[in-house]
């Protein structure tokens, strides 16, 4: 059974310009013990989907439909207070920007131990001792001193480690990592990903890794879901996705990554155009306007999600590698 | 700790001095301010025995001003403290919860703010703490309580609105969402994440508000609904204006204390606010 199962999830926001559909009819399964990647360009709905899965979207302008079942419990049927029981201990989230996701006026130690004290009922001394252990676990040098520092005294990479320490404090079964490395430089990025992989193995966590970087996904996930314009357009086990991708969008994403062996002076291939207006989606395929292989049918009809065996799903009328 | 400039040290020193007078004034070797020096009426400042002189009734001005410091500071600090506390609770709750509660609260604040402060305070004091019968005046303590309460009520919407605005800018920060994603209760999030960030802004405005309240109290005294017997600084000014022609120092002494104190609280409020802006820009 899947640890997390998202069924027909749609999220839309009421905006002055009309209904903005951020996520449309998304289905996603996260089997226990696996790591699932969600890839897509900025604005494709990755972050909204992961936040919606955790019920972190609030406000009168947010409309949600579909179900999110975590560990056998339907979270969408619960109240705000009921869902809280699963936060921290069941699911936790690492946020995108380590600069804003820590409270600037409180010391690192009190921010880490907060979850331990509230969720696990530890007393102050015990929580602080555990916080120090957690900082050691995320490879922060001199954790004892770091506990008493303020966020501004730490570098971006260190803050991201602190964020991870906070998220794993209550040993969640499922960890959402929302672009955990986007704000960091490449060397630190590799360290953080390595760390997440190790922690996942040691603590037996499942992970949902949200990123725009296919390279990150390739080495760190078991299953990949590619999102475009609020929809999951291709989903497959990581290996088979890279081996035989069906969706032209996935291919275009992969082609636009700069390569070391590219001849110098050659222009980087980019995906022309931009995402369709989320308040006014096209009738046909959302990617049609930017697709290299576009056919008249793509503009006219919306492609359904096609199952291709081996858990490979795609949403395309004229998939690559198929006649 | 950042080094303060010389004017800032001066204002801190002055406020410290005034607070010292307010707290320990009664221990100083003065006769009570009501004591009438029959043989020295309207003596100029720096005369022997009367450092700041006396007024035309024979009251010692130094003693009066020390007593006035106690009243003026008590009224203003109490009003700002209670008003700020209630205002902060209302403002922070409204901004955190949003929705209907927020709309109702903002409307109430705006309605309260649309009534001129002084008129509202004047109305409250004159209804609650005056007596038509001249021979049977209301007791002083009641006047002081009602006066303080009136000024508190005036302050609640002013400080509440600021608390609400500050809270709004913090509730959507990532770390609040992060705290929620760890399963924190709303009251924990407010107490641990929102309040520590909102408080500095409120304290800065609170300092400005103390100055405003001292002035407001003085204005009410001038209008005749202040503390009876003219014991506060405002009351001294109200009494002293009759002496302006013959012994102007009777007016100038309380005026100087009041002006310096208000300038000090304003300056300190500004310093706090600008250091806050600098901290904000660092984030």
HADDOCK unambig.tbl for C-alpha pairs under 7 A between the chains (distance, minus, plus):
assign (segid A and resid 56 and name CA) (segid B and resid 177 and name CA) 6.98 0.50 0.50
assign (segid A and resid 56 and name CA) (segid B and resid 181 and name CA) 6.89 0.50 0.50
assign (segid A and resid 84 and name CA) (segid B and resid 183 and name CA) 4.81 0.50 0.50
assign (segid A and resid 85 and name CA) (segid B and resid 183 and name CA) 6.68 0.50 0.50
assign (segid A and resid 87 and name CA) (segid B and resid 181 and name CA) 5.71 0.50 0.50
assign (segid A and resid 87 and name CA) (segid B and resid 182 and name CA) 5.08 0.50 0.50
assign (segid A and resid 87 and name CA) (segid B and resid 183 and name CA) 4.63 0.50 0.50
assign (segid A and resid 88 and name CA) (segid B and resid 181 and name CA) 6.58 0.50 0.50
assign (segid A and resid 88 and name CA) (segid B and resid 182 and name CA) 4.12 0.50 0.50
assign (segid A and resid 88 and name CA) (segid B and resid 183 and name CA) 5.74 0.50 0.50
assign (segid A and resid 92 and name CA) (segid B and resid 181 and name CA) 6.19 0.50 0.50
assign (segid A and resid 92 and name CA) (segid B and resid 182 and name CA) 6.24 0.50 0.50
assign (segid A and resid 93 and name CA) (segid B and resid 181 and name CA) 6.57 0.50 0.50
assign (segid A and resid 100 and name CA) (segid B and resid 173 and name CA) 6.90 0.50 0.50
assign (segid A and resid 100 and name CA) (segid B and resid 174 and name CA) 5.69 0.50 0.50
assign (segid A and resid 100 and name CA) (segid B and resid 175 and name CA) 6.39 0.50 0.50
assign (segid A and resid 101 and name CA) (segid B and resid 174 and name CA) 4.59 0.50 0.50
assign (segid A and resid 101 and name CA) (segid B and resid 175 and name CA) 4.00 0.50 0.50
assign (segid A and resid 101 and name CA) (segid B and resid 178 and name CA) 6.52 0.50 0.50
assign (segid A and resid 102 and name CA) (segid B and resid 175 and name CA) 5.11 0.50 0.50
assign (segid A and resid 103 and name CA) (segid B and resid 175 and name CA) 5.75 0.50 0.50
assign (segid A and resid 103 and name CA) (segid B and resid 193 and name CA) 6.78 0.50 0.50
assign (segid A and resid 105 and name CA) (segid B and resid 196 and name CA) 6.90 0.50 0.50
assign (segid A and resid 105 and name CA) (segid B and resid 197 and name CA) 6.79 0.50 0.50
assign (segid A and resid 115 and name CA) (segid B and resid 182 and name CA) 6.27 0.50 0.50
assign (segid A and resid 118 and name CA) (segid B and resid 184 and name CA) 6.99 0.50 0.50
